Amino acid sequence: MKNNGIKIVSKKSRQTELFDLKTNTSNYSPHMNNLKIKSKTLLTWRNKIYEYQSKIVEEKTSPVSQKTILPITDSFDNKNIDPFSLQPLSLNFWRSNKYVHNGPAIYFVIDNMVSSKIILYIGETYSANKRWKGEHDCKNYLTNYKESLASNNLSSHQDIRFFLDVPKEVKLRRKLEQKLINLWLPPFNKETKDRWLTTFTNNQ
């Protein structure tokens, strides 16, 4: 079996992450995408995430089930955070002169297709206006993701959204971040890498 730039796995485990963090995405052109993920595989992967997260949305809007989603254990009520209702910003917002916020925040990277939206990543920062400027693992995943979409002629748009009403104390903010990750299970967070997997054995 040809490698095709994809990490070979043992017979015991023939699955790997859909977007390998080690994939070289520099000097990319449409003819250099080593992932070679077929449209069906990509959409199936995405639809599984959408189906899961859409149930969370339904539960959050249901008066009956709201109390069972995330119990209130501190002053920050997690269930009131609706990532999809937050203001969307360009992933390159920091390159413009547009003021965002220079205080602590929880942020959500969201993928938008015509008929659906999914949360790709959740993070926390002490300064919303600075966190996305530097190196970030999620940026590598996003590059691979966008290249795979483009190579399959799939239309999609990614944005970033900030929730600002968060604890100033980093320990409490990270606690909130983990609760949200455990709830939404965004695929690009390291905590969920064992859940959202795709096989490459037949280059599908």
N, C-alpha and C positions, 0 to 999 in steps of 0.2 A: 504494500500500500504506500502510495506517495505521501510525503509529509505535507506538501503544500503550505509550509510555513506554520502549521498547526502542531502544537505540542502532542507527541505521541503518548498515549496513556497505556497502562498495563491492562491485561485481559480481565483482571479483577474489577477494574473500574474503567469503563469506556466513556466516561463523561468528563467534561471540563467546562470551565466558565465560558459563557457565550462570547464575551469580549475579554481576551487575554490581556492583562495589564502590561505584559512584556512585549506585546506586538509593536513593531516599529512603525510609527505613523508619521515619521518625518519625510519631507519631500514627497508627499502623496500625490499620485495622479490616478484617474479612474482605472488605469490598467495595472495598478500596483497593490490592489487590495488583496492581501494574503489570506484574509479570513474566508472568503468565498462562501459566505452563508447564503443559502438559497432563500428566496422570498417566502416560501411556505414555512420554513423553519423559523425564520425571523418573526413572521406574523403569529405563528403558533405560540412562540415564546412570549411575545408581547400580549397576546390575548389572554394567556393564563394569568399574567400579572393584572391585567385590566379586570378580569372576572373576580379576582380576589379583592382588589381595592374597591371595586364598585359595590361589593357587599358591605364594606366598611362604611361607605358613603350612605348606603341605605339604612344601616343600623344606627348611624349617627343622627339621622333625621327621624328615627322612630322613637317616640316618647316611651314606648314600652322597653326598648332595649338599650337606651342611652346609658342607664346606670350600670349596665354590665360590661360596657366596652372598656372604659378606663376609670376605675373607682377614684374618687377624690381623696388623695392621701396628703396633699399639701395645698397651699393657697393658689397654685396655678392649675386651673381646671383644663386638663388636656382635651377633653371631649369637645370643648368649645373652639378648638383650633381647626379651621377648615382650610387646608392648603389650596384648594382649587378656587376659593373665593378671594385669595390675596392678589394684589396687583402684580401682574407679570412684567418682568424686566428682561431686556436682552442679556444673554450670557456675557456679553462684552460691555455691560453697563459701565464698568469702571474705566473704560477708555473715553467715555464722554464726560462732559462737565456737569452732568445731571446729578444732583445731590440725592443720595439714598438715605443713609443714616449712619452715624459714626459710633453708635452704641451697640450693646449686645443684641443678638437675634438668633432665632432658629430659621434656617433657610431650606427651601425645597426646590430641587431641580425637577421640572415637569416636562414631559414629552406630550406634544399635541398632534394628534392626527385629526382628520376631518370629523370623525364621529366618536372619538374617545380621547381621554387624557389619562396618563399614568404618572405616578411619582417615581422618578428614577433614583433620587438620592435625597437624604436628609442630613443636615449638618448643623452645628452650632458655632457661633463666633462671638468674640468680644467686641468686634467692630464690623458691622454689615458692609461698610464701605471699603473694607480692606481685604477681607478673607479670600475673596475670589480672584484677587490680583495675581498672587504668586503661584507656585507649584501646587498641584492638587491631583490626587489619584483619580478623582472623578472625571477630571478633564480628559485623561487618557481613555477612559471607558467611553466618554461621550464622543471623542474623535473616532474611535472604532465603530461606534454605533451609527454615527452620521454617515461614515463611509460605506457601511453595509447597507444602509437605507438607500443611499445614492446609487450604489452599484446595482440595486434591484429596482430602481426607478420608483421608489416609494416616497411619497411626500410626507414630511413631518417637520415640526418646528419645536425647538426646545427653549424654555425660558427658566428664569430663576425668580423665586418669590420669598419675601422676608416677612416673618412674624416677629414683631418688635416687643410685644408685651411679655417679656421673659425675665427670669431671675437675673440679677446682676452678679450673684455669686456663681462662679464657674461650676462648682460641684452640683448645685441645684439645676443649673442650665443643662449640664450633661446628663443629669438624671431625667430631665424632661425630654431631651434628645433621644435617649435610649427607649423611653416609653413610646415615643412616636415611631421610632424604627421598628420596635416590636409589634406595634399596631399595624403599620402600613406595609412592612416588609419590602422596602424599596430595593431593587435588584443590584444597584451599584454600591450599596453599603457592605462592608466586609462581614457584618453579622449575618447577612442573608446569602452568602456565596454558596452554601450547600443546599439551598432551596431551589433557586432558579437555575437549572442546568440544561444544557443542550448537547446532544450527541453529535460527534463529527466523524463517526466511523465510516459512513458512506458519503461524506462531504455533503450532507443534506442541510 
